[in-house]
Amino acid sequence: MAHEAAIGVDIGGTKIHFAVVDDNGQIRCQDIVPTRGERGAQAVMETVLTGIASMIDIHGRLEEPPPITGIGIGSAGQIHYATGNVAHALDGIPGWIGTPIKRAVEQRFPYPVYVDNDVNVIGIAEKRFGAGRTLDHFICLALGTGVGGAIFHSGRLLRGAYGGAGELGHISVDFNGPRCSCGNFGCLELYASGTGIARIVRERSAKHGVSDPGIDSKDVMAAWHAGESWAEEVMQVAIRALSVGISGIIHAFNPQAVIVGGGVASNGDLLLKEVSEQVRQTTASAMWNEVKLLPASMGASSGVIGAAAQRWF
């Protein structure tokens, strides 16, 4: 039986997911609205505040609702953990860098407020309710539009100096590779993310006669599963890069598990199977014998559940 609940808010580039989540990880009520980031940071924050107020109202009309005891928010970009401000972000929401998310929510609502990076909160969901429940040392790797990471050591998140630790998508897997937006060369994100896979297709389109400029990673994954040779070649590049990256992560952190999730990884077990075989070949045996590659278990709502679960983490 749930004893309390928290509001979760998952702020993404295209949508904002709101939910009231109980301390068993069950969503009691929820809503999803478009981010419309082009409106700028202030307008997005007004959407966040309005959505939180709506969740409080809807939850209050449920039958025997557990009391709300906190508000947790996960946001794309890097979050300064002590202040709850956005430390770094891409340009999907103009003015998002420096936005005082925590302070703005605290000023409006009488609850403790917790703010973290969107992948860190996915990791919290896995730790609290999912594949990481019994683990003390693990890495959560999210393969989506980009590649993000969350690092758990002794059961706690490794945050670094201000909260920016875990940018595992910006580990270089090819120092002769293309320049990344972060300034590094050949970053994992350039090969194993949705946008990275689409980039590889565009670069090879002339060779393979794939002329559709709108092709995306979902199309590539579908063609790969259908056995199309051009997609196999593209995916082998992504798999090789991902395997090299994960092998390096294992050597750096000696985890019990690497939990792989996100949209790119949600297309069945073929990807994880092939990655696992290549990681085995490139990882020291003592470390490989102690680690498992696991699929993420919390599904599409992991971000909003993990955001709320900051209340109990």
VEXZA-378719 format. One line per field, with one value per residue: residue number from 1; chain; x, y, z of N, C-alpha, C in turn. Coordinates in steps of 0.2 Angstrom, whole numbers, plus 5000, padded with zeros to 4 digits. Atoms other than C-alpha are relative to their C-alpha. Layout:
<rs>
num [NUM|...]
cadena [A|...]
n_px [X|...]
n_py [Y|...]
n_pz [Z|...]
ca_px [X|...]
ca_py [Y|...]
ca_pz [Z|...]
c_px [X|...]
c_py [Y|...]
c_pz [Z|...]
</rs>
This chain:
<rs>
num [1|2|3|4|5|6|7|8|9|10|11|12|13|14|15|16|17|18|19|20|21|22|23|24|25|26|27|28|29|30|31|32|33|34|35|36|37|38|39|40|41|42|43|44|45|46|47|48|49|50|51|52|53|54|55|56|57|58|59|60|61|62|63|64|65|66|67|68|69|70|71|72|73|74|75|76|77|78|79|80|81|82|83|84|85|86|87|88|89|90|91|92|93|94|95|96|97|98|99|100|101|102|103|104|105|106|107|108|109|110|111|112|113|114|115|116|117|118|119|120|121|122|123|124|125|126|127|128|129|130|131|132|133|134|135|136|137|138|139|140|141|142|143|144|145|146|147|148|149|150|151|152|153|154|155|156|157|158|159|160|161|162|163|164|165|166|167|168|169|170|171|172|173|174|175|176|177|178|179|180|181|182|183|184|185|186|187|188|189|190|191|192|193|194|195|196|197|198|199|200|201|202|203|204|205|206|207|208|209|210|211|212|213|214|215|216|217|218|219|220|221|222|223|224|225|226|227|228|229|230|231|232|233|234|235|236|237|238|239|240|241|242|243|244|245|246|247|248|249|250|251|252|253|254|255|256|257|258|259|260|261|262|263|264|265|266|267|268|269|270|271|272|273|274|275|276|277|278|279|280|281|282|283|284|285|286|287|288|289|290|291|292|293|294|295|296|297|298|299|300|301|302|303|304|305|306|307|308|309|310|311|312|313]
cadena [A|A|A|A|A|A|A|A|A|A|A|A|A|A|A|A|A|A|A|A|A|A|A|A|A|A|A|A|A|A|A|A|A|A|A|A|A|A|A|A|A|A|A|A|A|A|A|A|A|A|A|A|A|A|A|A|A|A|A|A|A|A|A|A|A|A|A|A|A|A|A|A|A|A|A|A|A|A|A|A|A|A|A|A|A|A|A|A|A|A|A|A|A|A|A|A|A|A|A|A|A|A|A|A|A|A|A|A|A|A|A|A|A|A|A|A|A|A|A|A|A|A|A|A|A|A|A|A|A|A|A|A|A|A|A|A|A|A|A|A|A|A|A|A|A|A|A|A|A|A|A|A|A|A|A|A|A|A|A|A|A|A|A|A|A|A|A|A|A|A|A|A|A|A|A|A|A|A|A|A|A|A|A|A|A|A|A|A|A|A|A|A|A|A|A|A|A|A|A|A|A|A|A|A|A|A|A|A|A|A|A|A|A|A|A|A|A|A|A|A|A|A|A|A|A|A|A|A|A|A|A|A|A|A|A|A|A|A|A|A|A|A|A|A|A|A|A|A|A|A|A|A|A|A|A|A|A|A|A|A|A|A|A|A|A|A|A|A|A|A|A|A|A|A|A|A|A|A|A|A|A|A|A|A|A|A|A|A|A|A|A|A|A|A|A|A|A|A|A|A|A|A|A|A|A|A|A|A|A|A|A|A|A]
n_px [5004|4996|5000|4999|4999|4996|5002|4995|5001|4994|5000|4996|5000|5006|5006|4999|5004|5001|5004|5000|4997|5000|4994|4999|4998|5006|5003|5007|5003|4994|5001|4994|5001|4994|4995|5000|4994|4998|5002|4995|5000|5005|5007|5000|5001|5007|5004|4999|5004|5007|5001|5000|5006|5005|4999|5003|5008|5003|4998|5005|5007|5000|5003|4995|4993|4995|4998|4994|4995|4994|5000|4994|5000|4995|5000|4994|4995|4997|5003|4996|5004|5001|5004|5005|5000|4998|4993|4998|5005|5000|5004|5007|5004|4996|5000|5001|4994|5001|5007|5000|5006|5002|5002|5007|5005|5001|5004|5007|5003|4997|4997|4993|4999|4994|4999|4994|5000|5005|4998|4999|5007|5002|4996|5004|5006|4998|4997|5005|5006|4999|4995|4995|5003|4996|4993|4997|4996|5002|5000|5006|4998|5006|4998|5006|4998|4993|4998|4999|4998|5000|4995|5002|4994|5002|5007|5002|4998|4994|5003|4994|4999|5006|5005|4999|4997|5004|5001|4997|5001|4995|4994|4998|4998|4996|4997|5000|5007|5002|5000|5007|5002|4996|4994|4996|5000|5002|5004|5004|5007|5000|5001|5005|5006|5005|4997|4994|5002|5003|4994|4996|5004|5000|4993|4999|5006|4998|4997|5005|5006|5005|5001|5005|4996|5003|5000|4998|4997|5005|5000|4994|5000|5005|4996|4995|5003|5003|4994|4998|4993|4997|5001|4995|4994|5001|5001|4994|4997|5003|4999|4993|4999|5003|4996|4993|5002|5002|4994|4996|5004|4999|4993|5000|5004|5001|5007|5003|5004|5001|5007|5001|5007|5001|5004|4996|4999|5006|5002|4999|4994|4994|4995|4996|4997|4994|4995|4997|4995|4994|4997|4996|4993|4995|5000|4996|5005|5001|5006|5006|5003|5003|5004|5005|5004|5007|5005|5004|5006|5005|5005|5000|5002|4995|4998|5004|5000|4993|5000|5003|4997|4994|5003|4999|4993]
n_py [4994|4994|4996|4993|4999|4994|4998|5000|4996|5002|4995|5002|4995|5000|5001|5000|5006|4999|5006|5001|5007|5002|5003|5007|4999|5000|4993|4999|4996|4997|4996|4998|4994|4998|4995|4994|4996|4994|4994|4997|5003|4998|5003|5007|5001|4999|5006|5004|4998|5002|5008|5002|4998|5004|5006|5000|5000|5006|5005|4999|5003|5007|5003|5001|4999|4999|4993|4998|4998|4997|4999|5001|4998|5002|4996|5001|4995|5001|4997|4999|5004|4996|4994|5002|4996|5003|4998|5000|5003|4998|4994|5002|4995|4994|4998|5005|5000|4995|5000|5003|5005|5001|4994|4998|5004|4999|4994|5001|5006|5001|5007|5001|5001|5004|5000|5003|5002|5005|5007|5002|5002|5007|5004|5000|5005|5007|5002|5000|5004|5004|5005|4999|5000|5004|4998|4994|4997|5001|4994|5000|4997|4998|4999|4997|4995|5000|5005|4998|5005|4999|5004|5002|5002|5001|4999|4993|4997|4996|4994|4995|4993|4996|5003|5001|5007|5005|4998|5006|5000|4996|5004|5001|5007|4999|4993|4997|4999|4994|4996|5000|4993|4999|4998|5006|5004|5007|5002|5006|4998|4999|5006|5005|4997|5000|4995|5003|5005|4996|4997|5005|5002|4994|5000|5006|5000|5000|5007|5005|4998|4998|4993|4997|4996|5001|5007|4999|5006|5005|5003|5004|5006|5005|5003|5005|5006|5004|5003|4997|5000|4993|4999|5004|4996|4994|5002|5002|4994|4997|5005|5000|4994|5001|5005|4997|4995|5004|5003|4995|4998|5005|4999|4994|5000|5006|5001|5007|5000|4994|5000|4996|4999|4995|5002|5004|5006|5003|5004|5007|5002|5002|4996|5001|5006|4999|4995|5004|5004|4995|4997|5006|5001|4994|4999|5005|5006|4999|4995|5003|5005|4997|4995|5002|4995|5001|4995|4996|5003|4996|4998|4993|4996|5001|4993|4997|5004|4999|4993|5000|5004|4996|4999|5006|5003]
n_pz [5000|5001|4994|5002|5007|5002|5007|5004|5006|5005|5005|5006|5005|5004|4996|4992|4997|4993|4997|4993|4999|4993|4998|5003|5007|5004|5002|4998|5006|5004|5006|5004|5004|5004|4997|5004|4998|5004|4997|4995|4993|4995|5002|4999|4993|4999|5001|4995|4994|5002|5000|4993|4997|5002|4997|4993|5000|5002|4994|4994|5002|5000|4995|4995|5003|4995|5000|5004|4996|5003|5007|5003|5007|5004|5006|5004|4999|4994|4994|4994|4995|4994|5001|5004|5006|5006|5001|5007|5004|5007|5002|5002|4996|5000|4993|4995|4995|4994|4998|4993|5000|4993|4996|5003|4998|4993|4998|5002|4997|4994|5000|5002|5008|5002|5007|5003|5007|5002|4999|4993|4997|5003|4996|4994|5000|5001|4993|4995|5002|5006|5001|4996|4993|4996|5002|4997|5004|5007|5005|5004|5007|5004|5007|5003|5005|4998|4996|4993|4996|4993|4997|4994|4996|4993|5000|5000|5007|5000|5003|5002|4996|5000|5003|5007|5001|5004|5008|5004|5007|5002|5001|5007|5002|5006|5000|5007|5003|5001|4994|4996|4997|4993|5002|5001|5007|5000|4994|5000|5002|5007|5004|4996|4998|5006|5005|5003|5005|5006|5003|5004|5006|5005|5002|5005|5004|5007|5001|5000|5003|4996|5001|4996|4995|4994|4996|4993|4997|5000|5007|5001|4996|5003|5006|4997|4998|5006|5003|5006|5000|4999|4993|4996|5000|4996|4993|4997|4998|4994|4995|4998|4996|4993|4997|4998|4994|4994|4997|4996|4994|4996|4997|4995|4994|4997|4997|5000|5006|5004|5002|5006|5001|5005|5006|5005|4997|4999|5006|4999|4997|5005|4999|4994|5001|5004|4996|4995|5003|5002|4994|4997|5004|4999|4993|4996|4998|4993|4999|5003|4996|4995|5003|5005|5004|4999|5003|4995|4999|4998|5006|5002|4994|4995|4999|4996|4994|4996|4998|4993|4995|4997|4993|4996|5002]
ca_px [5000|5007|5010|5014|5016|5026|5023|5035|5039|5050|5055|5060|5064|5047|5035|5033|5027|5018|5012|5008|5018|5016|5030|5027|5032|5014|5007|4991|4987|4997|4997|5008|5009|5020|5036|5035|5053|5054|5044|5059|5063|5050|5035|5041|5042|5025|5019|5028|5020|5003|5005|5010|4995|4984|4992|4988|4970|4967|4976|4965|4949|4955|4947|4958|4974|4990|4997|5009|5025|5037|5040|5053|5059|5070|5076|5087|5103|5115|5108|5118|5113|5115|5105|5093|5098|5101|5120|5121|5109|5107|5097|5080|5074|5081|5087|5086|5104|5103|5085|5082|5070|5070|5068|5053|5044|5047|5040|5024|5021|5023|5033|5051|5058|5071|5079|5091|5096|5084|5095|5100|5081|5079|5094|5084|5069|5079|5088|5072|5059|5068|5083|5095|5085|5098|5114|5126|5137|5130|5129|5113|5115|5101|5102|5089|5091|5108|5117|5116|5123|5120|5133|5129|5143|5139|5121|5122|5123|5140|5137|5155|5159|5142|5131|5138|5145|5139|5140|5145|5139|5154|5167|5177|5177|5187|5199|5199|5180|5170|5169|5155|5145|5154|5170|5177|5180|5172|5160|5150|5134|5139|5137|5125|5112|5096|5104|5120|5113|5103|5120|5129|5114|5115|5134|5132|5116|5125|5134|5118|5105|5096|5089|5076|5083|5070|5075|5078|5085|5068|5068|5086|5082|5066|5077|5090|5078|5071|5089|5092|5111|5113|5105|5116|5131|5125|5120|5137|5145|5134|5136|5155|5155|5143|5153|5170|5161|5154|5170|5179|5165|5167|5186|5183|5170|5170|5151|5140|5129|5127|5108|5104|5088|5081|5072|5087|5088|5070|5069|5070|5085|5096|5105|5110|5114|5127|5134|5136|5146|5158|5160|5165|5179|5186|5184|5197|5190|5191|5179|5168|5165|5158|5147|5130|5122|5104|5089|5081|5065|5055|5048|5043|5037|5054|5058|5043|5043|5062|5059|5046|5056|5070|5058|5063|5081]
ca_py [5000|5017|5029|5045|5052|5065|5075|5071|5082|5076|5091|5086|5095|5090|5086|5088|5073|5077|5063|5060|5044|5035|5027|5010|5018|5018|5033|5039|5052|5060|5072|5076|5093|5099|5109|5122|5127|5140|5151|5153|5148|5159|5152|5134|5137|5144|5128|5118|5128|5126|5107|5105|5114|5104|5088|5093|5097|5081|5070|5079|5072|5054|5042|5041|5049|5047|5064|5073|5076|5083|5088|5081|5087|5080|5091|5089|5098|5098|5103|5112|5100|5112|5126|5117|5129|5124|5124|5119|5115|5115|5128|5119|5131|5148|5155|5139|5140|5148|5145|5143|5128|5124|5141|5145|5130|5132|5150|5143|5127|5122|5106|5101|5102|5091|5094|5084|5079|5069|5053|5054|5053|5038|5030|5034|5025|5010|5010|5013|5002|4993|4983|4992|4988|4975|4984|4996|4999|5002|5013|5018|5022|5031|5030|5043|5059|5060|5048|5051|5042|5040|5033|5024|5021|5013|5015|5034|5045|5051|5069|5077|5095|5102|5089|5087|5069|5055|5064|5047|5051|5063|5049|5049|5032|5039|5053|5055|5056|5071|5086|5085|5100|5098|5102|5084|5072|5056|5056|5040|5051|5054|5036|5027|5040|5042|5058|5049|5034|5046|5055|5039|5035|5053|5051|5034|5038|5040|5023|5014|5023|5028|5045|5049|5064|5061|5044|5042|5029|5020|5017|5011|4999|4992|4989|4981|4969|4965|4960|4974|4975|4994|4995|4981|4991|5007|4997|4989|5006|5011|4994|4995|5012|5008|4992|5002|5015|5002|4993|5009|5013|4996|4998|5015|5011|4992|4991|4976|4981|4993|4996|5001|5010|5024|5024|5017|5003|4999|4989|4971|4962|4960|4976|4972|4954|4960|4974|4961|4950|4964|4971|4953|4953|4970|4969|4962|4945|4949|4964|4955|4941|4953|4964|4961|4971|4973|4981|4996|4990|5005|5009|5026|5033|5030|5049|5055|5041|5044|5063|5060|5046|5059|5062|5045|5043]
ca_pz [5000|4995|5010|5000|4983|4974|4958|4944|4929|4914|4903|4886|4870|4862|4877|4896|4905|4922|4934|4952|4957|4973|4983|4975|4958|4952|4942|4949|4936|4922|4907|4893|4884|4870|4876|4863|4867|4854|4865|4877|4895|4904|4894|4896|4915|4915|4907|4920|4934|4926|4924|4942|4948|4937|4944|4962|4957|4948|4962|4975|4966|4966|4978|4994|4986|4996|5002|4990|4999|4986|4968|4957|4940|4927|4913|4898|4899|4914|4931|4945|4958|4973|4966|4954|4940|4922|4920|4902|4888|4869|4860|4859|4873|4870|4887|4896|4903|4920|4922|4941|4940|4958|4965|4953|4958|4977|4976|4969|4979|4997|4994|4994|4976|4968|4951|4941|4924|4914|4913|4931|4935|4923|4933|4949|4943|4938|4956|4965|4955|4941|4935|4947|4963|4970|4963|4971|4957|4939|4924|4916|4897|4888|4869|4862|4852|4861|4872|4891|4906|4925|4936|4952|4965|4982|4978|4976|4960|4956|4952|4950|4955|4951|4944|4927|4929|4917|4900|4893|4876|4875|4877|4861|4852|4837|4839|4820|4819|4816|4828|4841|4847|4864|4855|4856|4841|4837|4852|4856|4853|4835|4831|4844|4846|4835|4827|4825|4816|4804|4801|4796|4784|4776|4774|4765|4756|4739|4741|4745|4735|4750|4745|4758|4768|4781|4786|4804|4816|4818|4799|4800|4814|4805|4789|4800|4808|4790|4785|4773|4769|4769|4787|4793|4788|4796|4812|4813|4814|4828|4837|4836|4843|4857|4861|4862|4873|4885|4886|4891|4904|4911|4913|4921|4934|4936|4938|4942|4927|4912|4910|4892|4888|4877|4861|4850|4862|4863|4847|4854|4860|4844|4848|4865|4860|4847|4858|4872|4861|4855|4873|4879|4866|4871|4890|4902|4908|4926|4924|4911|4923|4935|4924|4915|4901|4905|4896|4905|4913|4917|4899|4892|4909|4917|4916|4925|4938|4942|4943|4957|4965|4969|4984|4991|4984]
c_px [5004|4998|5000|5001|5004|4998|5007|4999|5006|5000|5004|5000|4993|4994|5002|4995|4999|4996|5001|5002|5000|5007|5001|5002|4994|4997|4993|4996|5006|4997|5006|4998|5006|5005|4999|5006|5002|4997|5004|4999|4994|4993|5000|4999|4993|4996|5002|4996|4993|4998|5000|4994|4994|5001|4997|4993|4997|5001|4995|4993|5000|4997|5006|5008|5005|5003|5006|5005|5006|4998|5007|5000|5006|5000|5006|5005|5004|4997|5005|4996|4998|4994|4993|4999|5003|5007|5002|4994|5001|4995|4993|4996|5004|5000|5000|5006|4999|4993|5000|4993|4997|4997|4993|4995|4999|4996|4993|4996|5003|5003|5007|5001|5007|5001|5006|5000|4996|5002|5002|4993|4998|5004|4996|4994|5002|5003|4994|4995|5002|5006|5006|4998|5005|5007|5002|5004|4998|4999|4993|5001|4994|5002|4993|5003|5008|5002|5002|5002|4998|5004|4998|5006|4998|4993|4998|5002|5007|4999|5006|4999|4993|4994|5000|5003|4995|4998|5004|5000|5006|5007|5002|5001|5004|5003|5001|4993|4998|4999|4993|4998|5003|5007|5005|5000|4998|4996|4995|4993|5000|4999|4994|4994|4995|5003|5006|4999|4997|5006|5004|4996|5001|5007|5001|4995|5002|5002|4994|4994|4995|4999|4996|5003|4996|5000|5003|5002|4995|4999|5006|4999|4995|5003|5005|4997|4997|5006|5002|5008|5002|4999|5005|5007|5000|5000|5007|5005|4998|5001|5007|5002|4997|5004|5007|4998|4999|5006|5004|4996|5001|5007|5000|4997|4999|4993|4998|4996|5000|4993|4999|4993|5000|4997|5004|5000|4994|4997|5001|5007|5006|5005|5004|5004|5007|5005|5003|5006|5007|5003|5004|5007|5005|5000|5005|4995|4998|4994|4994|4996|4996|4994|4994|4998|4993|4996|4997|4993|4994|4995|5000|4998|5006|5002|4996|5000|5007|5000|4996|5004|5006|4997|5003|5007|5005]
c_py [5006|5004|5007|5000|5006|5001|4999|5004|4998|5005|4998|5005|5000|5000|5001|4995|5002|4993|5001|4992|4999|4996|4993|5001|5000|5007|5000|5004|5004|5004|5001|5006|5001|5006|5007|5004|5006|5006|5003|4997|5002|4997|4993|4999|5001|4994|4995|5001|4998|4993|4998|5001|4996|4993|5000|5000|4993|4994|5001|4997|4993|4997|4998|5001|5000|5007|5001|5003|5003|5001|4999|5001|4998|5004|4998|5006|4998|5005|5001|4997|5004|5005|4998|5005|4996|5002|5000|4997|5002|5005|4998|5005|5006|5003|4995|4999|5005|5000|4997|4996|4999|5006|5002|4996|5000|5006|4999|4995|4999|4993|5000|4999|4997|5001|4997|4999|4995|4993|4998|4998|4993|4995|4999|4995|4993|4997|4999|4994|4994|4995|5002|4999|4997|5002|5006|5004|4999|5006|4999|5004|5001|5002|5003|5005|5001|4993|5003|4995|5002|4995|4999|4997|4999|5002|5007|5002|5003|5006|5004|5006|5004|4997|4998|4993|4996|5002|4995|5000|5004|4997|4999|4992|5000|5007|5003|5001|5007|5004|5000|5007|5002|5002|4994|4997|4993|4997|4994|5003|5001|4994|4995|5003|5000|5005|4997|4995|5003|5003|4995|4999|5006|5000|4994|4999|4999|4993|4995|5001|5002|5008|5004|5005|5000|4994|5001|4993|4995|4997|4996|4993|4995|4997|4995|4994|4996|4997|5004|5002|5007|5002|4996|5003|5006|4998|4997|5005|5002|4994|5000|5006|4999|4995|5003|5004|4996|4997|5005|5002|4994|5000|5006|4999|4993|4999|4993|5000|5006|4999|5004|5001|5006|4998|4996|4993|4996|4996|4993|4999|4999|5005|4999|4993|5001|5004|4996|4996|5004|5002|4994|5000|5005|5002|4995|4995|5001|5005|4997|4995|5003|5005|4996|5006|4998|5005|5004|4997|5004|5003|5008|5005|5000|5007|5003|4996|5001|5007|5000|4996|5004|5002|4995|4997|5003]
c_pz [5000|5006|4998|4993|4999|4992|4996|4993|4996|4994|4995|4995|4996|5005|5007|5002|5008|5003|5008|5001|5007|5002|4998|4992|4995|4998|5002|4996|4996|4994|4997|4995|4996|5004|4997|5002|4997|5003|5005|5007|5004|4998|5002|5008|5002|4999|5005|5006|4999|5001|5007|5004|4998|5003|5007|5000|4998|5005|5006|4999|5000|5007|5005|4997|5006|5000|4995|5005|4997|4992|4997|4993|4997|4994|4996|5001|5007|5005|5005|5006|5007|5000|4996|4994|4994|4999|4993|4996|4993|4999|4999|5004|5001|5008|5006|5005|5005|5003|5007|5001|5007|5004|4997|5002|5008|5001|4999|5004|5007|5001|4999|4993|4999|4993|4998|4993|4998|5000|5007|5003|4997|5004|5007|5000|4999|5007|5004|4999|4995|5000|5005|5008|5005|4999|5003|4995|4992|4996|4996|4994|4996|4993|4997|4995|5001|5004|5007|5005|5007|5003|5007|5004|5007|5001|5000|4993|5001|4996|4997|5004|5001|4998|4993|4998|4996|4993|4996|4993|4997|5001|4993|4999|4994|5000|4993|4997|5000|5006|5003|5002|5007|4999|4999|4993|5001|5006|4999|4997|4992|4996|5003|5002|4994|4995|4997|4995|4994|4997|4996|4994|4995|4996|4995|4995|4992|4998|4999|4997|5004|5000|5004|5005|5006|5004|5007|5003|5001|4993|4999|5004|4997|4994|5003|5002|4994|4996|4994|5001|5002|5008|5004|5000|5004|5008|5003|5002|5007|5006|5002|5004|5007|5004|5003|5006|5006|5003|5004|5007|5005|5003|5005|5006|5003|5003|5000|4993|4996|4998|4994|4998|4995|4994|4995|5003|5001|4994|5000|5002|4996|5001|5006|5000|4996|5004|5005|4998|4999|5007|5003|4997|5002|5007|5004|5004|5007|5001|4996|5004|5005|4998|4996|4996|5000|4996|5005|5001|5001|4994|4999|5006|5005|5002|5006|5007|5004|5002|5007|5005|5003|5007|5005|4999|5005]
</rs>
